[in-house]
Amino acid sequence: MAKNNIANVQDDTKLPLPYRVWIDKYYMEIKFTGWLLFSVYSCIAFYKLVIDRLVNVVLVLFRGEYTLGELGLFDYSTWRGTTNFVPFDTIMRYINYSQYFNIDLIVVNLLGNLLIFTPMGFLLPLLSKRFRRVWPVILIGFLSSLAVETVQFIFRVGSTDIDDLILNTAGAFIGYVAYKCMLQFSKSK
């Protein structure tokens, strides 16, 4: 079996020699562990963004506390109250009217949406050559966020907001920038 060599990570950027030897020796174990961590991260992120909310709705229905009609599940007559299709509307509202919002709400909504997809942008280029350029990372970040927002809209769990889509995609880009900075740092050493 041919040994995989990842000495050439990005163009002419090579990892420092001691790390290269170690990585070459344990390549398959590192790759497996990386994909395992990425899978765990993806499951936790999807759980926190969608599944947790759906489970709460199902539990409320199962206990008989509310009916489907009382919860408004699949009732799209009031979608305008929980949906924002205007780019940067929520972000600007948080900035312009920050004195009226709890700082925790602003941090969780803005910074949380930015950071939740950052690991994706950092890990994907490390794990697959397909994601070593910026556009595939941005595209996968966008499509993943779009999937989450679509599920939230269909099942009416959480709020569907184009600003979440923008912040999540920007978070994937920030992760990619961190990956590129790591490569530059290892190149300079």
C-alpha positions in Angstrom: 0.0 0.0 0.0 1.4 3.4 -1.0 2.0 5.7 1.9 0.2 9.0 1.7 2.5 12.0 1.9 1.0 15.3 2.8 4.3 17.2 2.6 2.9 19.5 0.0 -0.2 20.9 1.8 -0.9 24.0 -0.2 1.1 24.9 -3.3 4.7 25.2 -2.1 3.8 25.5 1.5 5.4 22.7 3.4 5.0 21.8 7.1 8.2 22.0 9.1 10.3 18.8 8.8 9.7 17.4 12.4 5.9 17.6 11.9 6.1 16.2 8.4 7.9 13.1 9.6 5.4 12.6 12.4 2.4 13.2 10.1 3.7 10.9 7.5 4.2 8.2 10.1 0.6 8.5 11.5 -1.2 9.8 8.5 -4.2 7.4 8.5 -4.7 7.7 12.3 -4.6 11.5 12.0 -6.9 11.6 9.0 -9.4 9.2 10.8 -9.3 11.3 14.0 -9.8 14.5 12.1 -12.8 13.2 10.2 -14.2 11.8 13.5 -13.8 15.2 15.2 -15.3 16.9 12.3 -18.3 14.5 12.3 -18.8 15.0 16.1 -18.6 18.8 15.6 -21.1 18.7 12.8 -23.6 16.5 14.8 -23.3 18.8 17.8 -23.8 21.9 15.7 -26.8 20.5 13.9 -28.2 19.2 17.2 -28.0 22.6 18.9 -29.3 24.5 15.9 -32.2 22.2 14.9 -32.7 18.8 16.6 -32.8 20.2 20.2 -35.6 22.6 19.2 -37.5 19.9 17.4 -37.2 17.5 20.4 -38.7 20.2 22.6 -41.6 20.6 20.3 -42.2 16.9 20.1 -42.0 16.6 23.9 -44.6 19.3 24.4 -46.9 17.6 21.9 -46.3 14.2 23.5 -47.1 15.5 27.0 -50.3 16.9 25.6 -49.5 20.5 26.8 -50.3 21.9 23.4 -51.7 20.8 20.1 -50.2 21.3 16.6 -52.6 24.2 16.1 -51.8 25.8 19.4 -48.1 25.6 18.7 -48.5 27.0 15.3 -46.4 24.2 13.8 -46.7 24.2 10.0 -48.9 27.4 10.3 -47.2 29.9 8.0 -49.8 32.6 8.3 -47.6 34.4 10.9 -44.2 33.7 9.2 -43.3 37.3 9.0 -42.9 37.5 12.8 -40.2 34.9 12.9 -38.6 35.3 9.5 -36.2 37.9 8.1 -35.4 38.0 4.4 -33.8 41.5 4.4 -30.0 41.2 4.5 -28.3 42.9 7.5 -31.6 44.0 9.0 -31.2 42.0 12.3 -27.5 42.9 12.5 -28.2 46.6 12.1 -31.1 46.4 14.6 -28.7 45.0 17.2 -26.1 47.7 16.5 -28.5 50.7 16.3 -30.7 49.7 19.2 -28.1 47.9 21.4 -29.2 49.8 24.5 -32.6 48.1 24.3 -31.2 44.5 24.0 -29.6 42.4 26.6 -25.9 42.1 25.7 -26.1 38.3 26.1 -28.7 38.2 23.3 -26.5 40.3 21.0 -23.4 38.2 21.7 -25.2 34.8 21.3 -27.0 35.8 18.1 -24.2 37.7 16.3 -21.0 36.1 17.6 -22.5 32.7 18.1 -23.7 32.6 14.5 -20.3 33.7 13.3 -18.4 31.2 15.4 -20.5 28.1 15.0 -19.3 27.5 11.4 -15.7 28.6 11.9 -14.5 25.1 12.7 -16.0 23.9 9.4 -13.9 26.5 7.5 -10.8 25.5 9.4 -11.1 21.7 9.4 -12.3 21.0 5.9 -9.1 22.3 4.2 -7.0 20.3 6.6 -9.0 17.1 5.9 -9.6 17.2 2.2 -7.7 18.6 -0.8 -11.1 19.6 -2.4 -11.5 22.4 0.2 -8.0 24.0 -0.1 -9.4 26.9 -2.0 -11.7 29.5 -0.5 -14.8 29.1 -2.8 -15.6 25.5 -2.0 -15.3 26.3 1.8 -17.6 29.3 1.4 -20.1 27.2 -0.7 -20.2 24.4 1.8 -20.6 26.9 4.7 -23.5 28.6 2.8 -25.2 25.4 1.8 -25.0 24.0 5.4 -26.4 27.2 6.9 -29.1 27.3 4.2 -30.1 23.7 5.2 -30.4 24.7 8.9 -32.4 27.8 8.1 -34.7 25.9 5.8 -35.4 23.2 8.4 -36.0 26.0 11.0 -38.5 27.7 8.6 -40.3 24.5 7.6 -40.8 23.2 11.2 -41.0 26.7 12.7 -38.3 26.1 15.3 -36.2 29.1 16.0 -36.3 32.0 13.6 -35.3 32.0 10.0 -33.0 34.9 9.3 -30.9 35.8 6.2 -28.4 37.4 8.6 -27.8 34.0 10.2 -27.0 32.7 6.8 -24.6 35.6 6.2 -22.9 35.3 9.6 -22.6 31.5 9.3 -21.0 31.7 5.9 -18.7 34.5 7.1 -17.8 32.2 10.0 -16.7 29.5 7.5 -14.7 32.1 5.7 -13.0 33.1 9.0 -12.1 29.5 9.7 -10.6 29.3 6.2 -8.5 32.4 6.9 -7.3 30.9 10.1 -6.3 27.8 8.2 -4.3 30.0 5.7 -2.7 31.9 8.6 -1.6 28.6 10.1 0.0 27.6 6.8 1.8 30.9 6.6 3.0 30.6 10.2 4.3 27.1 9.5 6.0 28.3 6.3 7.7 31.2 8.1 9.2 28.8 10.6 
